[in-house]
Amino acid sequence: MSQYLRLKYIFIFYAIIRIPLHTLVINIDGKGRIYTILLLLFIIYMIISRKNKKKLSKGPFLIWRIWVIYAFINTLIHGMNFNMTYWQFFTYLAAPLVVIYLINIEEKIDYKRLFTIITTAAYINILIISIFENTRYFIGQGYRLGETLNANEIGINALLCFYLLYQNFMWKKLKFRTFIILIIIPLYVIFSTGSRSAFLPLILIFISHFIIIRRKNLFGTLAIILIGILFLNLATKYIEKKSIVINRLRITKEEGRKIAHTGTLVDNLGGRAVYFLYGYEIFKSHPIWGIGLGNYRFFNPISSQPNHVEIMIQLSELGIIGFSLFFMFNFWIAHKLCYCWKYLKHQRRQIETYILGFLVVVSLSFTTYTYSHILIFTLYGITIAYIFEAEKLIRKGYQLIQTSKIGK
């Protein structure tokens, strides 16, 4: 037990559970002073450590560090209009980078311990919400879980918890029976929130599973896919009776036509269409620097809502510079995962689970804001850690070995 009580593990665990914990259970430190103090301690350590300086200057760490500095300065110049102080805003921007770095801080990553800590924290996060959160009635939709917290954010947290459990199962850290029992609560939360942003990536995970477990035999693969399609059809009919999410999906296009009315494919995005529409208009007017994080709502012609789509937040609020950094960070991960998949043939199934997780995060970027979800950056951190370890094997010529210690 003592090996889990290191400060970095405690910080990662606390970062994942702190919002539902302080909002729904213990109403203390609402401004996040403890969180910020711990964050500053790690930042100081990262600056003074020579070994850490070398690692922090590599690929994704360098790209996201530049993004954080740019986003902070850019927003201060344009005017910081978040409902937070400057030090809270800095914490908000820097925390994801620190979490990614803490996951990768050691030369030899203890995957078993990291997976245990992150998955346990994600599960406790969902348990707190399922126990202490209440439902709220939405006109034209029905009751959705999320009276205090945002229903879509709850749904996304449950989706990420589900994916972490799935990843543990695929890496043989959970038995099938245990996996089935544990996913009941995250699935219940996803359906209770009625979140389309969470439900569609959940379908992506389900479909991708039957691709990942494909067999070399064509008929065996086709049989697996057909079973998956049948099960998905039955599950969808059941979900339709028990949750409002299917009905919300049905009215998406009609919703987009009423709100955005572009007559293009953008209308298929429903209420999210306006964030693409007006976000792009802002980008055309402010292409280089954008308008500063959080300032979309002052340019929104139909309401004072902030932009809800991460891709358009990056493009309209941070301009082509911020968007390019965001794109480079994600492209680095995508390119490296493809590289590992190509050369580590004996680990393709495991690598495909990482690719799936990456696709889930990217898909969320097109439907909702993702930066506030610290769990997303734990997924980034784990994926980057795996990439570095896999590249070591490839460089040493171990790709022909049929057994590996990665993930053990």
C-alpha positions as CSV (number, residue, x, y, z in Angstrom):
1,M,0.0,0.0,0.0
2,S,2.8,2.4,0.9
3,Q,4.1,2.4,-2.8
4,Y,0.8,4.2,-3.7
5,L,1.4,7.0,-1.2
6,R,4.0,9.0,-3.2
7,L,3.1,12.7,-3.7
8,K,2.8,12.4,-7.5
9,Y,0.3,9.6,-7.2
10,I,-1.7,11.5,-4.6
11,F,-1.8,14.6,-6.8
12,I,-3.0,12.6,-9.8
13,F,-5.7,10.9,-7.7
14,Y,-6.8,14.1,-6.2
15,A,-6.9,16.0,-9.5
16,I,-9.3,13.4,-10.9
17,I,-11.8,13.3,-8.0
18,R,-11.6,16.9,-6.6
19,I,-14.4,18.6,-8.5
20,P,-17.2,16.1,-7.6
21,L,-15.7,15.7,-4.1
22,H,-15.7,19.4,-3.3
23,T,-18.9,20.2,-5.2
24,L,-21.1,17.4,-4.0
25,V,-19.6,16.0,-0.8
26,I,-17.1,18.3,1.1
27,N,-17.6,22.0,0.5
28,I,-14.1,23.1,1.3
29,D,-11.3,24.7,-0.7
30,G,-13.7,25.6,-3.5
31,K,-11.1,28.0,-5.0
32,G,-8.5,25.2,-5.3
33,R,-5.7,26.6,-3.2
34,I,-4.5,23.2,-2.1
35,Y,-4.5,22.1,-5.8
36,T,-2.5,25.1,-6.8
37,I,0.1,24.8,-4.1
38,L,0.7,21.2,-5.0
39,L,0.9,22.2,-8.7
40,L,3.5,24.9,-8.0
41,L,5.6,22.5,-6.0
42,F,5.7,20.1,-9.0
43,I,6.4,23.0,-11.4
44,I,9.4,24.1,-9.3
45,Y,10.7,20.6,-9.2
46,M,10.3,20.3,-13.0
47,I,12.3,23.5,-13.5
48,I,15.3,22.7,-11.1
49,S,15.7,19.1,-12.1
50,R,18.3,18.6,-14.9
51,K,17.0,15.3,-15.9
52,N,13.5,16.6,-16.0
53,K,14.6,19.6,-18.1
54,K,15.9,17.2,-20.8
55,K,12.7,15.3,-20.8
56,L,10.5,18.4,-20.8
57,S,12.2,19.6,-23.9
58,K,11.0,16.6,-25.9
59,G,8.1,16.4,-28.5
60,P,4.7,16.6,-26.8
61,F,5.9,18.1,-23.5
62,L,7.6,21.0,-25.4
63,I,4.6,21.5,-27.7
64,W,2.1,21.7,-24.8
65,R,4.4,23.8,-22.7
66,I,4.5,26.4,-25.5
67,W,0.7,26.1,-25.8
68,V,0.2,26.8,-22.1
69,I,2.5,29.9,-22.2
70,Y,0.9,31.2,-25.4
71,A,-2.7,30.6,-24.2
72,F,-2.0,32.4,-20.9
73,I,-0.3,35.5,-22.4
74,N,-2.7,35.7,-25.3
75,T,-5.7,35.6,-23.1
76,L,-4.3,38.2,-20.7
77,I,-3.6,40.5,-23.6
78,H,-7.2,40.1,-25.0
79,G,-8.8,40.2,-21.5
80,M,-9.3,37.3,-19.2
81,N,-13.0,37.0,-18.6
82,F,-13.3,33.6,-16.9
83,N,-15.0,33.5,-13.6
84,M,-11.7,33.0,-11.8
85,T,-8.6,34.9,-10.5
86,Y,-5.4,35.0,-12.5
87,W,-3.7,32.3,-10.4
88,Q,-6.8,30.1,-10.8
89,F,-6.6,30.6,-14.5
90,F,-2.9,29.7,-14.5
91,T,-3.7,26.5,-12.5
92,Y,-6.5,25.7,-15.0
93,L,-4.0,25.9,-17.9
94,A,-1.0,24.3,-16.3
95,A,-2.5,21.4,-14.5
96,P,-3.1,19.1,-17.6
97,L,0.6,19.6,-18.6
98,V,1.8,18.8,-15.1
99,V,-0.4,15.6,-15.0
100,I,1.0,14.4,-18.3
101,Y,4.5,15.1,-17.1
102,L,4.0,13.4,-13.7
103,I,2.9,10.2,-15.5
104,N,6.1,10.3,-17.5
105,I,8.5,11.5,-14.8
106,E,10.4,8.2,-14.3
107,E,12.6,6.4,-16.7
108,K,10.8,3.1,-16.0
109,I,7.0,3.6,-15.8
110,D,5.1,1.4,-13.4
111,Y,2.1,0.8,-15.6
112,K,0.3,-1.5,-13.2
113,R,0.4,1.1,-10.4
114,L,-0.5,4.0,-12.7
115,F,-3.5,2.1,-14.2
116,T,-4.7,1.2,-10.7
117,I,-4.5,4.7,-9.4
118,I,-6.0,6.4,-12.4
119,T,-8.8,3.8,-12.9
120,T,-9.6,3.8,-9.2
121,A,-9.8,7.6,-9.1
122,A,-12.0,7.7,-12.2
123,Y,-14.3,5.1,-10.7
124,I,-14.6,6.9,-7.4
125,N,-15.3,10.1,-9.3
126,I,-18.3,8.3,-11.0
127,L,-19.4,6.7,-7.7
128,I,-19.5,10.1,-6.0
129,I,-21.6,11.5,-8.8
130,S,-24.0,8.5,-8.9
131,I,-24.6,8.7,-5.2
132,F,-24.7,12.4,-4.5
133,E,-25.9,14.1,-7.7
134,N,-29.6,14.6,-8.6
135,T,-31.5,14.7,-11.8
136,R,-32.8,17.8,-13.5
137,Y,-35.7,18.3,-15.9
138,F,-34.9,19.7,-19.3
139,I,-37.8,21.0,-21.4
140,G,-38.4,18.9,-24.4
141,Q,-36.0,16.2,-23.2
142,G,-36.9,14.9,-19.8
143,Y,-34.9,14.2,-16.7
144,R,-31.1,14.1,-16.9
145,L,-28.6,13.4,-14.2
146,G,-26.8,16.7,-13.5
147,E,-28.6,19.1,-11.2
148,T,-25.4,20.6,-9.8
149,L,-22.7,19.5,-12.3
150,N,-23.2,19.7,-16.1
151,A,-24.9,16.6,-17.5
152,N,-22.6,16.4,-20.5
153,E,-19.5,16.7,-18.4
154,I,-20.7,13.9,-16.1
155,G,-21.4,11.7,-19.1
156,I,-18.0,12.3,-20.5
157,N,-16.3,11.5,-17.2
158,A,-18.3,8.2,-17.1
159,L,-17.3,7.5,-20.7
160,L,-13.6,7.9,-19.9
161,C,-14.0,5.7,-16.8
162,F,-15.6,3.1,-19.0
163,Y,-12.7,3.3,-21.5
164,L,-10.1,3.0,-18.6
165,L,-11.9,-0.2,-17.4
166,Y,-11.9,-1.5,-21.0
167,Q,-8.3,-0.8,-21.4
168,N,-7.5,-2.6,-18.2
169,F,-9.5,-5.6,-19.5
170,M,-7.8,-5.6,-22.8
171,W,-4.4,-5.5,-21.1
172,K,-5.5,-8.5,-19.0
173,K,-5.5,-6.5,-15.7
174,L,-9.2,-7.3,-15.2
175,K,-11.0,-10.5,-15.7
176,F,-14.1,-10.5,-17.9
177,R,-16.6,-11.1,-15.1
178,T,-15.0,-8.3,-13.0
179,F,-15.1,-6.0,-16.0
180,I,-18.8,-6.6,-16.7
181,I,-19.7,-5.9,-13.1
182,L,-17.6,-2.7,-12.9
183,I,-18.9,-1.1,-16.1
184,I,-22.6,-1.2,-14.8
185,I,-22.3,2.1,-12.9
186,P,-20.4,4.1,-15.7
187,L,-23.0,2.9,-18.2
188,Y,-25.8,3.8,-15.9
189,V,-24.4,7.3,-15.5
190,I,-23.9,7.8,-19.3
191,F,-27.5,6.8,-20.1
192,S,-28.8,8.8,-17.1
193,T,-27.2,12.0,-18.4
194,G,-28.6,11.6,-21.9
195,S,-25.3,12.9,-23.2
196,R,-24.9,12.5,-27.0
197,S,-21.3,13.5,-26.7
198,A,-20.6,10.5,-24.4
199,F,-23.0,8.0,-26.1
200,L,-21.6,8.2,-29.6
201,P,-17.9,7.5,-28.5
202,L,-19.3,4.7,-26.4
203,I,-20.7,3.1,-29.6
204,L,-17.3,3.7,-31.2
205,I,-15.6,1.7,-28.4
206,F,-18.1,-1.1,-28.8
207,I,-17.7,-1.3,-32.6
208,S,-13.9,-1.0,-32.4
209,H,-13.8,-3.9,-29.9
210,F,-14.9,-6.3,-32.6
211,I,-12.3,-5.0,-34.9
212,I,-9.5,-5.2,-32.3
213,I,-10.4,-8.9,-31.4
214,R,-10.6,-9.8,-35.1
215,R,-9.0,-13.1,-36.1
216,K,-6.7,-14.0,-39.0
217,N,-9.4,-16.3,-40.3
218,L,-11.9,-14.3,-42.4
219,F,-14.9,-16.3,-41.5
220,G,-14.1,-16.1,-37.8
221,T,-13.8,-12.3,-38.1
222,L,-17.1,-12.0,-40.0
223,A,-18.8,-14.1,-37.3
224,I,-17.5,-11.8,-34.6
225,I,-18.6,-8.7,-36.4
226,L,-22.1,-10.1,-37.1
227,I,-22.5,-11.0,-33.4
228,G,-21.4,-7.5,-32.5
229,I,-24.0,-5.9,-34.9
230,L,-26.8,-8.1,-33.5
231,F,-25.8,-7.3,-29.9
232,L,-25.6,-3.6,-30.8
233,N,-29.1,-3.6,-32.3
234,L,-30.6,-5.3,-29.3
235,A,-28.7,-2.9,-26.9
236,T,-29.9,0.1,-28.8
237,K,-33.6,-1.0,-28.5
238,Y,-33.2,-1.5,-24.8
239,I,-31.4,1.9,-24.4
240,E,-34.2,3.6,-26.3
241,K,-36.7,2.4,-23.7
242,K,-34.6,3.3,-20.7
243,S,-32.8,6.5,-21.7
244,I,-33.6,9.8,-23.6
245,V,-30.3,9.7,-25.4
246,I,-31.6,7.9,-28.6
247,N,-34.5,10.4,-28.9
248,R,-32.0,13.3,-28.5
249,L,-29.9,11.8,-31.3
250,R,-33.0,11.6,-33.5
251,I,-33.8,15.3,-33.2
252,T,-30.2,16.4,-33.7
253,K,-30.5,17.3,-37.4
254,E,-33.8,19.1,-36.8
255,E,-32.3,21.0,-33.9
256,G,-29.4,22.1,-36.1
257,R,-31.7,23.3,-38.9
258,K,-33.7,25.4,-36.4
259,I,-30.6,26.9,-34.7
260,A,-27.9,27.2,-37.4
261,H,-30.0,26.8,-40.6
262,T,-27.0,26.6,-42.9
263,G,-28.4,24.0,-45.3
264,T,-25.1,22.2,-45.1
265,L,-23.7,19.1,-43.3
266,V,-23.1,21.4,-40.3
267,D,-26.8,21.2,-39.5
268,N,-26.3,17.5,-38.6
269,L,-24.4,18.6,-35.5
270,G,-27.5,19.9,-33.9
271,G,-27.1,22.7,-31.3
272,R,-23.3,22.4,-31.7
273,A,-23.6,23.7,-35.3
274,V,-23.7,27.3,-34.1
275,Y,-20.3,26.9,-32.4
276,F,-18.7,25.9,-35.7
277,L,-20.6,28.5,-37.6
278,Y,-19.9,31.5,-35.5
279,G,-16.5,30.2,-34.4
280,Y,-15.4,30.1,-38.0
281,E,-16.6,33.7,-38.5
282,I,-14.6,34.8,-35.6
283,F,-11.5,33.0,-36.9
284,K,-11.9,34.7,-40.3
285,S,-11.9,38.1,-38.5
286,H,-9.1,37.2,-36.1
287,P,-7.1,34.5,-37.9
288,I,-3.6,34.9,-36.3
289,W,-4.1,35.4,-32.5
290,G,-7.8,34.7,-32.1
291,I,-9.8,36.6,-29.4
292,G,-8.4,35.0,-26.2
293,L,-9.7,32.0,-24.3
294,G,-13.3,32.3,-23.0
295,N,-14.1,35.4,-25.1
296,Y,-16.3,33.7,-27.7
297,R,-19.4,34.5,-25.7
298,F,-18.8,38.2,-26.4
299,F,-18.9,37.5,-30.1
300,N,-21.8,35.1,-30.0
301,P,-24.7,36.8,-31.8
302,I,-27.5,34.6,-30.4
303,S,-26.6,34.1,-26.7
304,S,-23.9,34.7,-24.1
305,Q,-22.9,31.0,-24.0
306,P,-19.2,30.1,-24.4
307,N,-18.1,27.9,-27.2
308,H,-18.7,24.2,-26.5
309,V,-16.5,22.7,-29.1
310,E,-12.8,22.2,-28.4
311,I,-11.7,22.4,-32.1
312,M,-13.4,25.7,-32.6
313,I,-12.2,27.0,-29.2
314,Q,-8.7,26.4,-30.3
315,L,-9.3,28.0,-33.8
316,S,-11.4,31.0,-32.9
317,E,-10.0,31.9,-29.4
318,L,-6.3,31.2,-30.0
319,G,-6.1,31.7,-33.7
320,I,-4.0,29.7,-36.1
321,I,-1.0,29.7,-33.7
322,G,-2.9,28.1,-30.9
323,F,-4.7,25.7,-33.2
324,S,-1.4,24.7,-34.8
325,L,0.1,23.8,-31.5
326,F,-3.0,21.8,-30.5
327,F,-2.9,20.0,-33.9
328,M,0.9,19.3,-33.6
329,F,0.4,17.8,-30.1
330,N,-2.3,15.4,-31.3
331,F,-0.5,14.7,-34.6
332,W,2.6,13.7,-32.7
333,I,0.6,11.1,-30.7
334,A,-1.3,9.8,-33.8
335,H,1.9,9.5,-35.8
336,K,3.8,7.7,-33.0
337,L,1.0,5.3,-32.4
338,C,0.9,4.3,-36.1
339,Y,4.7,3.9,-36.0
340,C,4.5,1.6,-32.9
341,W,1.7,-0.4,-34.6
342,K,3.8,-0.9,-37.7
343,Y,6.9,-2.3,-35.9
344,L,5.5,-4.0,-32.7
345,K,3.5,-6.6,-34.5
346,H,3.1,-8.8,-31.4
347,Q,1.5,-5.9,-29.5
348,R,-0.9,-4.7,-32.1
349,R,-4.0,-5.5,-30.1
350,Q,-2.8,-3.5,-27.1
351,I,-1.6,-0.6,-29.4
352,E,-5.1,-0.6,-31.0
353,T,-6.7,0.0,-27.6
354,Y,-4.5,3.1,-27.3
355,I,-5.4,4.2,-30.8
356,L,-9.1,3.7,-29.8
357,G,-8.6,5.9,-26.7
358,F,-7.0,8.6,-28.8
359,L,-9.9,8.5,-31.3
360,V,-12.4,8.8,-28.5
361,V,-10.6,12.0,-27.3
362,V,-10.4,13.4,-30.8
363,S,-14.1,12.7,-31.4
364,L,-15.0,14.5,-28.2
365,S,-13.0,17.5,-29.5
366,F,-15.6,17.9,-32.3
367,T,-18.6,17.9,-30.0
368,T,-17.6,19.4,-26.6
369,Y,-14.9,21.2,-24.8
370,T,-12.3,18.8,-23.5
371,Y,-9.6,20.9,-21.7
372,S,-11.5,21.0,-18.4
373,H,-11.5,17.1,-18.2
374,I,-8.3,16.2,-16.4
375,L,-9.1,12.5,-17.2
376,I,-8.5,13.2,-20.9
377,F,-4.9,14.3,-20.0
378,T,-4.3,11.3,-17.9
379,L,-5.1,9.3,-21.1
380,Y,-2.7,11.5,-23.1
381,G,-0.1,10.9,-20.4
382,I,-0.4,7.1,-20.4
383,T,-0.4,7.0,-24.1
384,I,2.7,9.1,-24.4
385,A,4.4,7.0,-21.7
386,Y,3.6,3.8,-23.7
387,I,4.9,5.4,-26.9
388,F,8.3,6.2,-25.3
389,E,8.6,2.7,-23.9
390,A,7.6,1.1,-27.2
391,E,10.1,3.2,-29.1
392,K,12.9,1.9,-26.8
393,L,12.0,-1.6,-27.8
394,I,11.9,-0.7,-31.5
395,R,15.3,1.1,-31.3
396,K,16.8,-1.9,-29.6
397,G,15.4,-4.3,-32.3
398,Y,13.1,-6.1,-29.9
399,Q,10.1,-5.9,-32.3
400,L,10.6,-9.6,-33.3
401,I,10.3,-10.8,-29.7
402,Q,6.9,-12.4,-29.1
403,T,6.6,-11.4,-25.4
404,S,7.2,-8.0,-23.9
405,K,7.3,-6.4,-20.5
406,I,5.4,-3.3,-21.5
407,G,2.2,-3.0,-19.6
408,K,3.0,-6.0,-17.3
